[in-house]
């Protein structure tokens, strides 16, 4: 019984420690849902794929392909294959939500073409972050069960790669949204009157990245405090 109580107490303290990030993520999800729904009701002169193609071609990036991929909001830019992959509703829809999201992903392609340093750092950090998010937690748990400090700290070091990735990812995402809004306005794809809808969608999306970063930072701090000052408990 005491072991079970200890587990639930530890899990509750973990959730309490991460509560600011959890609340922010819930707020971000609400914001993006409402902003996306509102912007999907507003017509745009071209589809998301058309907007992305116009932005890429205007920047001389005819070599960057645009593909439709399954999934909801599965949109992303693949720097290895130089391909912009858009979800069906973004690819096909002629709405402000679609062109805003497609322009954001095109912004990543512009970053790649111009050698934007934070993007290169983020891309280089992807393997380490993926490894750290899985094996880091495993090492921490195994180290805690075996009461082996070096294993715990090795896990914490690995998980810190996730934090570094998230922190570097923030300016990358913010800059892509800035480029998107500039291109949509400069190329006349979105009027000044319609731009607030695009801004709200991109701002809500940015908030999810902030929440994810905060969560990774708080998780790292939790592990550090749990196995240093709080380890004797």
C-alpha positions, -999 to 999 in steps of 0.1 A, spaced: 0 0 0 28 24 9 45 18 -24 12 26 -43 6 57 -22 42 68 -29 36 64 -66 4 84 -67 19 111 -45 49 113 -68 27 115 -99 5 142 -83 35 163 -74 47 159 -110 14 171 -124 14 200 -99 49 210 -109 39 210 -146 5 226 -140 15 260 -155 25 243 -188 -6 221 -188 -29 251 -183 -11 271 -210 -14 241 -234 -51 238 -227 -55 276 -234 -34 273 -265 -55 244 -278 -87 264 -272 -72 295 -289 -61 276 -320 -94 257 -323 -115 289 -321 -91 309 -343 -88 281 -369 -126 277 -370 -132 314 -375 -105 317 -402 -119 286 -420 -151 306 -425 -133 334 -443 -127 330 -481 -93 335 -497 -86 342 -534 -65 310 -537 -61 277 -520 -34 270 -494 -14 251 -520 -18 280 -544 -6 305 -517 24 284 -509 33 279 -545 31 317 -551 53 324 -522 79 298 -531 80 308 -568 83 345 -559 114 336 -538 129 316 -567 122 282 -550 105 264 -579 125 234 -569 105 230 -537 76 207 -543 42 208 -526 25 175 -517 -8 166 -501 -5 143 -471 -32 127 -450 -40 139 -415 -55 169 -397 -31 199 -395 -2 175 -404 14 203 -424 52 206 -424 83 214 -444 108 186 -451 142 202 -455 159 170 -465 136 164 -495 128 201 -501 91 193 -500 62 212 -485 36 187 -472 1 200 -465 -30 184 -450 -60 180 -474 -80 209 -458 -50 232 -460 -39 221 -495 -74 224 -510 -93 250 -491 -96 286 -503 -98 301 -468 -77 324 -447 -69 296 -423 -55 275 -452 -34 302 -467 -21 313 -433 -9 278 -424 5 271 -458 23 304 -458 38 295 -424 52 262 -438 65 281 -469 82 304 -444 103 274 -433 113 268 -469 124 304 -471 145 300 -439 161 269 -454 169 286 -487 185 316 -469 205 295 -445 186 307 -414 209 296 -386 183 286 -359 166 263 -384 200 246 -391 206 242 -354 170 228 -349 174 203 -377 207 191 -363 191 187 -328 162 166 -340 180 132 -336 193 140 -302 159 153 -291 142 122 -303 167 100 -285 166 120 -254 128 121 -251 126 83 -251 158 69 -236 163 98 -212 131 90 -194 139 53 -194 173 59 -178 158 82 -152 132 56 -142 157 27 -142 182 48 -122 155 57 -97 144 20 -93 180 9 -89 189 40 -68 218 46 -92 227 82 -94 249 81 -125 220 65 -145 196 92 -133 220 120 -143 227 104 -176 189 103 -182 186 140 -172 215 149 -195 198 131 -224 164 147 -216 181 182 -216 185 177 -254 147 179 -257 148 213 -238 175 226 -261 155 216 -291 123 232 -279 141 265 -270 158 267 -304 125 258 -321 108 289 -307 126 315 -328 123 292 -358 85 291 -356 81 328 -347 103 338 -377 84 315 -401 51 331 -390 66 366 -395 78 357 -430 44 342 -438 25 374 -428 50 395 -448 47 374 -479 9 372 -478 7 410 -475 35 418 -500 21 394 -527 -14 407 -522 -28 372 -512 -44 385 -480 -58 421 -477 -52 443 -447 -88 438 -436 -85 400 -436 -50 398 -421 -62 397 -384 -77 363 -390 -44 350 -402 -26 366 -373 -49 350 -348 -43 315 -363 -5 319 -364 -4 335 -329 -25 306 -314 -2 281 -331 29 299 -317 13 296 -282 14 258 -285 51 259 -291 56 281 -261 35 257 -240 56 227 -252 88 245 -244 76 254 -209 65 218 -203 99 205 -213 117 230 -191 95 223 -161 99 185 -166 137 189 -166 135 210 -135 113 185 -118 137 157 -124 166 178 -112 149 188 -80 134 154 -74 167 137 -75 188 163 -58 173 182 -29 142 159 -28 161 127 -33 163 119 4 125 119 6 
